[in-house]
Amino acid sequence: MGPGTALETADCHRLFLQGLPLADVRAPVEFAQGAFPGAVNLPLMNDAERHAVGLCFRQHGQQAAIALGHRLVAGPVKAERIAAWAAFAQAHPDGFLYCFRGGLRSHIAQQWLADAGVRYPLITGGYKALRQTLIQTLEAAATGCGLTVLGGMTGTGKTDLLNQLAHGIDLEGHAHHRGSSFGAHPQGQPTQIDFENRLAIDLLRKRAAGMEHFVWEDEGRHIGRCAVPPTLRDRLAAATLVWLEAPFEARVDRILREYVVGQQAALAMLHGPEQALALLSVHLLQSLDKTAKRLGGERHRRIRSCLQDALVQHQAGDVQAHRAWIAALLQEYYDPMYRFQRQQQAGRIVFTGDAASVLDWLRRRG
């Protein structure tokens, strides 16, 4: 495909299906608001230059803005940016470059590369065209594919089971959040746009592999700060429901392993083992405080005191001390909520069982 050749819808699909390399020449602020998995930001203009050119455009028109852009990105600055694009093109000969609409910025980058002896294709329509393709992909899957929802009490291992299914869609994984008050990961969440893009590409690839029925975890409208797209959320709320069960002690074990031990390990990797326990303590206490209104003052104070005692014992090496407050929080907060939700959804439940039986049931209907 030559430089400047338009990408048809099928070609946009191919780009995401194959994970082709992408050089995004938009400004860093645009890239941070939303991008595609694996795209590399190699901007034509940095944020300050883009702001100055935009202001000039509004005050003096397009030609003056273009002239200012060429003055700002000249000499060593221009040479450095061309060298970065050329290095990307050499490392990724099957890739593409794009700007927001496939307009002036990507054509300038392409022309400067050509002047340096490097021919490289751009995406006509740019980021906007690719983003529209993914929005349509997400909408088509939400309206046209079969859906089964996987529910169960907190700590039953719904996400682990989901990830054993070829046709499972891990919304929490795409949102990088476990979905509960305690569910934030130390690395933070993607933007809403990035969340939707990752989800759409997952669906696109699975549908290309022949899958037309998907299993989703039962989620609320939001997973942390990421919102489940409305059309998808409406369909999930009406879909058949499979209910996963697990013994209470096994659930406590899992929550201890994931939300305490695993969280501390993740914090240690980011901030070092010396700071990890202190950061974990802040995270757990703040997360518990989010439940205070629904828990009620007395129960919140009692469970918080239990958590504080566990953190003291954790400092001394006894991580098992966390089991007491985890058990109390399940019994007095999460389990009553989930029991009520199950009663409300009883007419949707088509199968109930432990992990092995639920996994078998979902695989046979996949």
C-alpha positions as CSV (number, residue, x, y, z in Angstrom):
1,M,0.0,0.0,0.0
2,G,1.6,3.2,-1.1
3,P,1.9,6.6,0.7
4,G,-1.4,8.4,1.0
5,T,-3.5,5.4,-0.1
6,A,-6.9,5.4,1.6
7,L,-7.7,2.7,4.0
8,E,-11.1,1.0,3.4
9,T,-13.0,-0.4,6.3
10,A,-11.6,-3.9,5.7
11,D,-8.1,-2.4,5.7
12,C,-8.8,-0.6,9.0
13,H,-9.9,-4.0,10.4
14,R,-6.8,-5.6,9.0
15,L,-4.6,-3.0,10.8
16,F,-6.1,-3.9,14.2
17,L,-6.4,-7.6,13.5
18,Q,-2.7,-7.8,12.7
19,G,-1.6,-5.2,15.2
20,L,0.3,-3.2,12.6
21,P,2.6,-0.5,13.9
22,L,1.3,3.1,14.1
23,A,3.2,6.4,14.4
24,D,0.9,9.0,15.9
25,V,2.1,12.5,14.9
26,R,-0.5,14.3,17.0
27,A,0.6,16.4,20.0
28,P,1.3,14.6,23.3
29,V,-1.9,16.1,24.9
30,E,-4.0,14.6,22.1
31,F,-2.3,11.2,22.4
32,A,-2.9,11.2,26.2
33,Q,-6.6,11.7,25.7
34,G,-6.9,8.6,23.6
35,A,-4.8,6.4,21.4
36,F,-4.6,2.8,20.0
37,P,-2.8,-0.1,21.6
38,G,0.8,-0.2,20.5
39,A,0.7,3.3,18.8
40,V,3.9,5.4,19.4
41,N,3.6,9.2,19.8
42,L,6.1,10.9,17.5
43,P,4.5,14.4,17.3
44,L,5.0,16.9,14.5
45,M,4.5,19.6,17.2
46,N,4.8,19.5,20.9
47,D,1.9,20.8,23.1
48,A,3.3,24.4,23.3
49,E,3.9,24.6,19.6
50,R,0.4,23.2,18.8
51,H,-1.2,25.7,21.2
52,A,0.7,28.6,19.5
53,V,-0.3,27.5,16.0
54,G,-3.9,27.0,17.0
55,L,-4.0,30.5,18.5
56,C,-2.5,31.9,15.4
57,F,-5.0,30.1,13.2
58,R,-8.0,31.6,15.2
59,Q,-6.5,35.1,15.1
60,H,-4.9,35.3,11.7
61,G,-6.1,32.3,9.6
62,Q,-4.7,29.1,8.1
63,Q,-1.8,30.5,6.1
64,A,-0.4,32.4,9.0
65,A,-0.7,29.4,11.2
66,I,1.1,27.1,8.7
67,A,3.9,29.7,8.4
68,L,4.3,29.8,12.2
69,G,4.3,26.1,12.4
70,H,7.2,25.9,9.9
71,R,9.1,28.5,11.8
72,L,8.6,26.7,15.1
73,V,9.5,23.3,13.7
74,A,12.7,24.1,11.8
75,G,16.4,23.5,11.9
76,P,17.6,21.0,14.5
77,V,14.0,20.6,15.9
78,K,12.8,19.5,12.4
79,A,15.8,17.3,11.8
80,E,15.3,15.5,15.2
81,R,11.6,14.8,14.4
82,I,12.3,13.5,10.9
83,A,15.0,11.3,12.3
84,A,12.5,9.8,14.8
85,W,10.0,9.1,12.1
86,A,12.7,7.6,9.8
87,A,13.9,5.3,12.6
88,F,10.3,4.2,13.2
89,A,9.8,3.6,9.5
90,Q,13.0,1.6,9.3
91,A,12.0,-0.5,12.4
92,H,8.4,-0.9,11.2
93,P,8.3,-1.1,7.4
94,D,4.7,-2.5,7.6
95,G,3.4,0.5,9.7
96,F,1.5,3.7,9.1
97,L,1.5,7.3,10.3
98,Y,-1.5,9.4,11.1
99,C,-2.7,12.7,12.6
100,F,-6.2,13.5,13.9
101,R,-8.1,13.6,10.5
102,G,-5.4,12.5,8.1
103,G,-4.9,16.1,7.1
104,L,-2.1,18.6,7.1
105,R,0.1,17.2,9.9
106,S,0.4,13.7,8.6
107,H,0.9,14.9,5.0
108,I,3.7,17.3,6.2
109,A,5.3,14.4,8.1
110,Q,5.0,12.1,5.1
111,Q,6.5,14.8,2.8
112,W,9.4,15.5,5.1
113,L,10.1,11.8,5.2
114,A,9.9,11.5,1.4
115,D,12.4,14.5,1.2
116,A,14.7,12.5,3.4
117,G,14.4,9.5,1.1
118,V,11.8,7.5,3.1
119,R,8.4,6.6,1.6
120,Y,5.9,5.8,4.3
121,P,2.1,5.4,4.1
122,L,-0.4,7.5,6.0
123,I,-3.9,6.8,7.1
124,T,-6.5,8.8,5.2
125,G,-9.0,10.0,7.7
126,G,-6.4,9.6,10.5
127,Y,-7.2,8.9,14.1
128,K,-10.8,9.9,13.6
129,A,-11.4,7.2,10.9
130,L,-9.7,4.5,13.0
131,R,-11.6,5.5,16.1
132,Q,-14.9,5.5,14.2
133,T,-14.1,2.0,12.9
134,L,-13.7,0.8,16.5
135,I,-16.9,2.5,17.7
136,Q,-18.8,0.7,14.9
137,T,-17.1,-2.6,15.8
138,L,-18.2,-2.2,19.5
139,E,-21.7,-1.2,18.6
140,A,-22.1,-4.1,16.1
141,A,-20.9,-6.6,18.7
142,A,-23.1,-5.1,21.4
143,T,-26.2,-5.4,19.2
144,G,-25.5,-8.4,17.0
145,C,-23.7,-11.0,19.2
146,G,-25.0,-13.4,21.8
147,L,-24.3,-12.6,25.4
148,T,-24.0,-14.5,28.6
149,V,-23.3,-12.8,31.9
150,L,-21.2,-14.4,34.6
151,G,-22.3,-13.4,38.2
152,G,-21.4,-14.5,41.7
153,M,-20.5,-13.2,45.1
154,T,-17.3,-11.2,45.6
155,G,-14.2,-13.4,45.7
156,T,-15.7,-16.4,43.8
157,G,-13.1,-16.0,41.0
158,K,-15.3,-14.8,38.2
159,T,-12.4,-13.0,36.4
160,D,-10.1,-16.0,36.6
161,L,-12.8,-18.3,35.2
162,L,-13.6,-15.8,32.5
163,N,-10.0,-15.7,31.3
164,Q,-10.1,-19.5,30.8
165,L,-12.8,-19.1,28.1
166,A,-11.7,-18.3,24.6
167,H,-15.0,-16.4,24.2
168,G,-14.7,-14.5,27.5
169,I,-14.4,-10.7,27.5
170,D,-12.6,-9.3,30.5
171,L,-14.0,-5.9,31.0
172,E,-12.1,-5.4,34.3
173,G,-8.9,-6.3,32.5
174,H,-9.5,-3.7,29.8
175,A,-10.5,-1.1,32.4
176,H,-7.5,-2.2,34.6
177,H,-9.7,-2.1,37.7
178,R,-11.3,-4.9,39.7
179,G,-14.6,-3.1,39.8
180,S,-15.1,-2.8,43.6
181,S,-14.3,0.0,46.1
182,F,-11.0,-1.9,46.6
183,G,-10.4,-2.5,42.9
184,A,-7.9,0.2,41.9
185,H,-4.6,-1.1,40.5
186,P,-1.4,0.9,41.4
187,Q,-0.7,1.6,37.7
188,G,-4.0,3.4,37.3
189,Q,-6.6,3.1,34.6
190,P,-6.7,3.9,30.9
191,T,-8.8,6.8,29.6
192,Q,-12.4,6.1,28.6
193,I,-11.3,6.2,24.9
194,D,-8.4,3.8,25.4
195,F,-10.7,1.4,27.4
196,E,-13.2,1.4,24.5
197,N,-10.5,1.0,21.9
198,R,-9.0,-2.1,23.7
199,L,-12.4,-3.6,24.2
200,A,-13.4,-3.1,20.5
201,I,-10.1,-4.6,19.3
202,D,-10.6,-7.7,21.5
203,L,-14.1,-8.1,20.1
204,L,-12.9,-7.6,16.5
205,R,-10.2,-10.3,16.9
206,K,-12.5,-12.8,18.5
207,R,-15.2,-12.3,15.9
208,A,-12.6,-12.7,13.1
209,A,-11.7,-16.0,14.8
210,G,-15.4,-17.0,14.3
211,M,-16.8,-16.3,17.7
212,E,-20.3,-14.7,17.8
213,H,-21.3,-15.4,21.5
214,F,-19.4,-13.9,24.4
215,V,-19.3,-14.3,28.2
216,W,-19.0,-11.1,30.2
217,E,-18.6,-10.6,34.0
218,D,-21.6,-8.9,35.7
219,E,-20.6,-5.3,36.1
220,G,-22.1,-2.0,37.1
221,R,-22.3,1.0,34.8
222,H,-18.7,2.0,35.8
223,I,-15.6,0.0,36.4
224,G,-13.6,2.5,38.4
225,R,-13.7,5.6,36.2
226,C,-14.3,3.7,33.0
227,A,-18.0,3.6,31.8
228,V,-19.4,0.5,30.1
229,P,-20.7,1.7,26.7
230,P,-24.5,2.3,27.1
231,T,-25.7,0.0,24.3
232,L,-23.5,-2.9,25.7
233,R,-24.6,-2.2,29.2
234,D,-28.3,-2.3,28.3
235,R,-27.8,-5.7,26.6
236,L,-25.8,-7.1,29.4
237,A,-28.5,-6.1,31.9
238,A,-31.0,-8.3,30.0
239,A,-28.8,-11.2,29.1
240,T,-29.0,-14.7,30.6
241,L,-27.0,-15.1,33.8
242,V,-24.8,-17.9,35.0
243,W,-24.1,-17.8,38.8
244,L,-20.7,-18.9,40.1
245,E,-20.5,-20.2,43.7
246,A,-17.5,-20.8,46.0
247,P,-17.1,-21.6,49.7
248,F,-16.9,-18.6,52.0
249,E,-13.4,-19.4,53.2
250,A,-12.1,-19.9,49.7
251,R,-13.5,-16.4,48.9
252,V,-11.7,-14.9,51.9
253,D,-8.5,-16.6,50.7
254,R,-8.8,-15.2,47.2
255,I,-9.5,-11.7,48.4
256,L,-6.5,-11.9,50.8
257,R,-4.3,-13.1,47.9
258,E,-5.5,-10.6,45.3
259,Y,-6.3,-7.4,47.2
260,V,-3.7,-7.6,50.0
261,V,-0.7,-9.8,49.0
262,G,-1.0,-9.1,45.2
263,Q,-1.6,-5.4,45.7
264,Q,1.5,-5.1,48.0
265,A,3.6,-7.0,45.4
266,A,2.4,-4.6,42.6
267,L,3.2,-1.6,44.8
268,A,6.6,-3.0,45.6
269,M,7.4,-3.3,41.9
270,L,6.4,0.4,41.3
271,H,7.7,2.0,44.5
272,G,10.1,-0.4,46.1
273,P,9.4,-2.9,49.0
274,E,10.2,-0.3,51.7
275,Q,7.2,1.8,50.8
276,A,4.8,-0.9,49.7
277,L,3.2,-1.7,53.0
278,A,2.7,2.0,53.9
279,L,1.1,2.6,50.5
280,L,-1.0,-0.6,50.8
281,S,-2.3,0.6,54.2
282,V,-3.4,4.0,52.8
283,H,-5.1,2.2,49.9
284,L,-7.0,-0.3,52.0
285,L,-8.2,2.3,54.6
286,Q,-9.3,4.8,51.9
287,S,-11.1,2.0,50.0
288,L,-12.9,0.9,53.2
289,D,-13.9,4.5,53.8
290,K,-15.7,4.5,50.5
291,T,-18.1,2.0,51.9
292,A,-18.8,4.0,55.1
293,K,-22.1,5.4,54.1
294,R,-23.7,2.1,53.1
295,L,-22.0,0.2,56.0
296,G,-23.2,2.7,58.6
297,G,-21.1,4.4,61.2
298,E,-20.9,1.7,63.8
299,R,-20.0,-1.2,61.4
300,H,-17.6,1.0,59.5
301,R,-15.7,2.0,62.7
302,R,-15.6,-1.7,63.9
303,I,-14.3,-3.1,60.6
304,R,-11.9,-0.2,60.2
305,S,-10.5,-0.9,63.6
306,C,-10.1,-4.5,62.7
307,L,-8.3,-3.5,59.5
308,Q,-5.9,-1.2,61.4
309,D,-5.1,-4.1,63.8
310,A,-4.4,-6.3,60.8
311,L,-2.0,-3.7,59.3
312,V,-0.1,-3.6,62.6
313,Q,0.2,-7.4,62.6
314,H,1.0,-7.3,58.8
315,Q,4.0,-5.1,59.7
316,A,5.1,-7.8,62.1
317,G,4.9,-10.4,59.3
318,D,1.4,-11.9,59.9
319,V,-0.6,-11.3,56.7
320,Q,-3.3,-13.8,57.8
321,A,-4.6,-11.2,60.3
322,H,-6.4,-9.6,57.4
323,R,-8.8,-12.5,57.2
324,A,-10.9,-11.1,60.0
325,W,-11.8,-7.7,58.5
326,I,-12.2,-9.3,55.0
327,A,-14.7,-11.9,56.4
328,A,-16.6,-9.1,58.3
329,L,-16.8,-6.9,55.2
330,L,-18.1,-9.8,53.1
331,Q,-20.7,-10.8,55.6
332,E,-21.9,-7.3,56.5
333,Y,-21.5,-5.4,53.2
334,Y,-20.9,-7.3,50.0
335,D,-22.9,-10.5,50.5
336,P,-26.1,-8.8,51.5
337,M,-25.8,-6.7,48.3
338,Y,-25.2,-9.6,46.1
339,R,-27.9,-11.7,47.6
340,F,-30.4,-8.9,46.9
341,Q,-29.1,-8.6,43.3
342,R,-29.5,-12.3,42.8
343,Q,-33.1,-12.2,44.0
344,Q,-33.8,-9.4,41.6
345,Q,-32.2,-11.3,38.8
346,A,-33.6,-14.8,39.6
347,G,-35.5,-15.0,36.3
348,R,-32.3,-14.5,34.3
349,I,-30.3,-17.3,36.0
350,V,-30.0,-20.3,33.7
351,F,-27.2,-22.2,35.6
352,T,-25.6,-22.2,39.0
353,G,-22.5,-24.2,40.1
354,D,-18.9,-24.2,41.2
355,A,-16.0,-23.2,39.0
356,A,-15.6,-26.6,37.3
357,S,-19.3,-27.0,36.5
358,V,-19.7,-23.4,35.4
359,L,-16.6,-23.6,33.2
360,D,-17.8,-26.8,31.6
361,W,-21.3,-25.3,31.0
362,L,-20.0,-22.2,29.4
363,R,-17.5,-24.0,27.2
364,R,-20.2,-26.4,25.9
365,R,-22.3,-23.4,24.9
366,G,-19.4,-21.3,23.5
